[in-house]
């Protein structure tokens, strides 16, 4: 795979709601959004990233964890921090190491997920700071790849992921919609802020509903999306 935007033939929705205020397009993050943040996948990716930083910089695990958290806050991704601050260049090795190939070990079963997505009438896309391969492994595990029209991954966005506006601009250009026509869902508040600054609509996925002073509406998990979109149904 090239990491570019990859179109997927979507399934046909079973119904179309007459609700006049619903967005035309649903844009989803993958990690901690498609599946719950409490799943082992989240901690496994974090463990792999911290170990990579530890080995690359020659520091212990605790220091690596502190450094990468600081870099993430400044640059949006650990990879961009390593590139900008640590002269890191072997991007593909990083992307390969930090995303586990055996996703089935770390993901919970979500038997309602596929039908829930199929029932939503909007076109659906993925915007992720991970790779196409990682995203597809997760979508295929849940049997939902055909629910999405396409995936915008970190390579396709020129390694400038969320919250850089270029990442959102590529989505807007590809789908041919205004930001206000799209509802973007992510578990990282800062990534939503980037899209919101363009006039986009945002929804925070906050499993514990504990995010301090959220600026965007929120739901505990993706299975709560229909109730958010169609509160009177």
C-alpha positions as CSV (number, residue, x, y, z in Angstrom):
1,X,0.0,0.0,0.0
2,X,1.2,3.5,-0.7
3,X,-0.5,5.2,2.2
4,X,-2.5,7.5,0.0
5,X,-6.2,8.0,0.3
6,X,-7.7,4.7,-0.5
7,X,-11.4,4.5,-1.6
8,X,-13.5,1.6,-0.3
9,X,-16.8,0.5,-1.8
10,X,-19.3,1.2,0.9
11,X,-22.3,-0.9,1.9
12,X,-25.7,0.6,1.2
13,X,-27.4,2.0,4.4
14,X,-30.7,0.4,5.4
15,X,-32.5,3.6,6.1
16,X,-32.2,7.4,5.6
17,X,-33.3,9.7,8.4
18,X,-35.3,12.8,7.5
19,X,-33.5,14.7,10.4
20,X,-32.6,18.0,8.8
21,X,-29.6,18.9,11.0
22,X,-27.5,15.8,10.7
23,X,-24.1,16.0,9.1
24,X,-23.6,14.9,5.5
25,X,-20.4,13.0,6.3
26,X,-19.0,11.2,9.3
27,X,-15.2,11.3,9.8
28,X,-13.8,8.9,12.3
29,X,-10.5,8.5,14.0
30,X,-9.4,4.8,14.5
31,X,-7.5,4.2,17.7
32,X,-9.5,4.7,20.9
33,X,-12.5,5.8,18.8
34,X,-13.5,2.8,16.7
35,X,-12.7,0.6,19.8
36,X,-12.7,1.7,23.5
37,X,-9.7,3.5,24.9
38,X,-9.7,1.0,27.8
39,X,-8.9,-1.9,25.4
40,X,-5.4,-3.5,25.6
41,X,-4.6,-2.0,22.1
42,X,-4.2,1.5,23.5
43,X,-1.7,0.4,26.2
44,X,0.1,-1.9,23.7
45,X,0.7,0.9,21.2
46,X,1.8,3.2,24.0
47,X,4.2,0.5,25.2
48,X,5.7,0.0,21.8
49,X,6.2,3.7,21.2
50,X,7.8,4.2,24.6
51,X,10.1,1.2,24.0
52,X,11.1,2.6,20.6
53,X,11.9,6.0,22.0
54,X,13.9,4.4,24.9
55,X,16.0,2.3,22.5
56,X,16.5,5.1,19.9
57,X,17.6,7.7,22.5
58,X,19.3,5.3,24.8
59,X,17.3,6.3,27.9
60,X,15.4,4.3,30.4
61,X,11.7,3.5,30.0
62,X,10.5,6.1,32.5
63,X,12.4,8.9,30.9
64,X,11.4,7.8,27.4
65,X,7.7,8.0,28.5
66,X,8.1,11.5,29.9
67,X,10.0,12.7,26.8
68,X,7.5,11.3,24.3
69,X,4.5,12.7,26.1
70,X,6.1,16.1,26.0
71,X,6.9,15.7,22.4
72,X,3.4,14.6,21.6
73,X,1.9,17.6,23.2
74,X,4.2,19.9,21.2
75,X,4.0,18.3,17.8
76,X,0.8,16.2,17.7
77,X,2.6,12.9,17.2
78,X,5.7,11.2,18.7
79,X,7.0,10.6,15.2
80,X,7.0,14.3,14.3
81,X,8.7,15.1,17.5
82,X,11.5,12.6,16.8
83,X,11.9,14.0,13.3
84,X,12.0,17.6,14.4
85,X,13.9,17.4,17.6
86,X,16.0,14.2,17.4
87,X,16.9,14.0,13.7
88,X,15.1,10.7,13.3
89,X,14.7,9.6,9.7
90,X,13.8,5.9,9.6
91,X,10.0,6.6,9.4
92,X,8.9,3.2,8.1
93,X,10.7,1.3,10.8
94,X,8.9,3.4,13.4
95,X,5.5,2.9,11.8
96,X,6.1,-0.8,11.5
97,X,7.2,-1.3,15.1
98,X,4.6,0.7,17.0
99,X,1.6,-0.9,15.3
100,X,1.0,-4.5,16.4
101,X,0.3,-6.9,13.5
102,X,-1.8,-9.2,15.7
103,X,-4.6,-6.8,16.5
104,X,-7.0,-9.6,17.5
105,X,-5.0,-10.0,20.8
106,X,-5.7,-6.4,21.8
107,X,-9.2,-5.6,20.6
108,X,-12.5,-6.3,22.4
109,X,-15.4,-7.9,20.5
110,X,-18.0,-5.3,19.5
111,X,-20.8,-7.4,17.9
112,X,-23.2,-4.3,17.5
113,X,-20.6,-2.1,15.7
114,X,-21.1,-3.2,12.1
115,X,-24.9,-3.0,12.2
116,X,-24.8,0.4,13.9
117,X,-22.5,1.8,11.2
118,X,-24.6,0.3,8.4
119,X,-27.7,1.9,9.8
120,X,-26.2,5.4,9.7
121,X,-27.1,6.9,6.3
122,X,-24.1,9.3,6.0
123,X,-21.0,8.7,4.0
124,X,-18.2,7.6,6.3
125,X,-14.4,8.1,6.2
126,X,-11.4,7.5,8.4
127,X,-8.8,10.2,9.3
128,X,-6.0,8.6,11.3
129,X,-2.4,9.4,12.4
130,X,-1.7,5.7,12.1
131,X,-1.0,3.8,8.9
132,X,-3.3,2.3,6.3
133,X,-2.2,-1.2,7.3
134,X,-3.0,-0.7,10.9
135,X,-6.3,0.9,10.2
136,X,-7.3,-1.9,7.8
137,X,-6.4,-4.6,10.3
138,X,-8.7,-3.0,12.8
139,X,-11.6,-2.5,10.3
140,X,-11.2,-6.0,9.0
141,X,-11.2,-7.4,12.5
142,X,-14.6,-5.8,13.1
143,X,-15.8,-6.6,9.6
144,X,-16.6,-2.9,8.9
145,X,-14.2,-2.0,6.1
146,X,-17.0,-1.8,3.6
147,X,-18.8,0.7,5.8
148,X,-16.3,3.4,4.9
149,X,-15.7,5.2,1.6
150,X,-12.0,5.8,2.3
151,X,-9.1,6.2,4.7
152,X,-6.8,9.2,5.1
153,X,-3.7,7.9,6.8
154,X,-0.4,9.4,8.0
155,X,1.4,8.7,4.8
156,X,-1.3,10.0,2.6
157,X,-1.2,13.2,4.6
158,X,2.5,13.6,4.0
159,X,3.4,12.7,7.6
160,X,1.6,15.9,8.7
161,X,-1.1,14.4,10.7
162,X,-3.7,15.8,13.1
163,X,-3.9,18.5,14.3
164,X,-2.1,20.1,11.3
165,X,-4.6,21.9,9.1
166,X,-3.1,20.3,6.0
167,X,-4.5,16.9,7.2
168,X,-8.0,18.3,7.4
169,X,-7.6,20.2,4.2
170,X,-6.8,17.0,2.3
171,X,-10.0,15.4,3.6
172,X,-12.1,18.4,2.6
173,X,-10.6,18.6,-0.9
174,X,-11.1,14.8,-1.5
175,X,-14.7,14.7,-0.3
176,X,-15.7,18.1,-1.8
177,X,-17.5,19.3,1.3
178,X,-17.4,22.3,3.6
179,X,-16.2,21.7,7.2
180,X,-19.6,22.3,8.5
181,X,-21.0,19.4,6.5
182,X,-18.8,17.0,8.4
183,X,-18.8,15.6,11.9
184,X,-15.4,14.5,13.0
185,X,-15.0,12.1,15.9
186,X,-11.7,11.6,17.9
187,X,-10.6,10.9,21.5
188,X,-8.0,13.6,21.4
189,X,-9.4,17.0,22.2
190,X,-6.5,18.9,20.4
191,X,-7.2,17.0,17.2
192,X,-10.8,18.1,17.3
193,X,-9.7,21.7,18.0
194,X,-7.8,21.7,14.7
195,X,-10.9,20.7,12.7
196,X,-13.2,23.0,14.7
197,X,-10.9,26.0,13.9
198,X,-11.9,25.4,10.2
199,X,-15.6,25.5,11.0
200,X,-16.0,21.7,11.3
201,X,-18.3,19.9,13.6
202,X,-16.7,17.8,16.3
203,X,-17.6,15.0,18.8
204,X,-15.2,13.9,21.6
205,X,-15.1,10.2,22.4
206,X,-14.5,10.3,26.1
207,X,-15.0,6.8,27.5
208,X,-15.0,7.8,31.2
209,X,-16.8,11.1,30.5
210,X,-14.0,12.7,32.6
211,X,-12.3,15.1,30.2
212,X,-11.9,18.4,32.0
213,X,-14.0,21.2,30.6
214,X,-14.5,19.8,27.1
215,X,-15.1,22.4,24.4
216,X,-16.9,19.9,22.2
217,X,-20.0,17.6,22.7
218,X,-19.0,14.2,23.8
219,X,-20.2,10.6,24.1
220,X,-18.6,7.6,26.0
221,X,-18.1,5.5,22.9
222,X,-18.9,5.0,19.3
223,X,-21.9,2.8,19.9
224,X,-23.6,5.9,21.5
225,X,-23.3,7.8,18.1
226,X,-26.9,7.0,16.9
227,X,-28.4,8.5,20.1
228,X,-26.3,11.6,19.6
229,X,-27.3,12.0,16.0
230,X,-30.9,11.2,16.4
231,X,-31.8,12.1,20.0
232,X,-35.6,11.9,19.4
233,X,-35.6,8.4,17.9
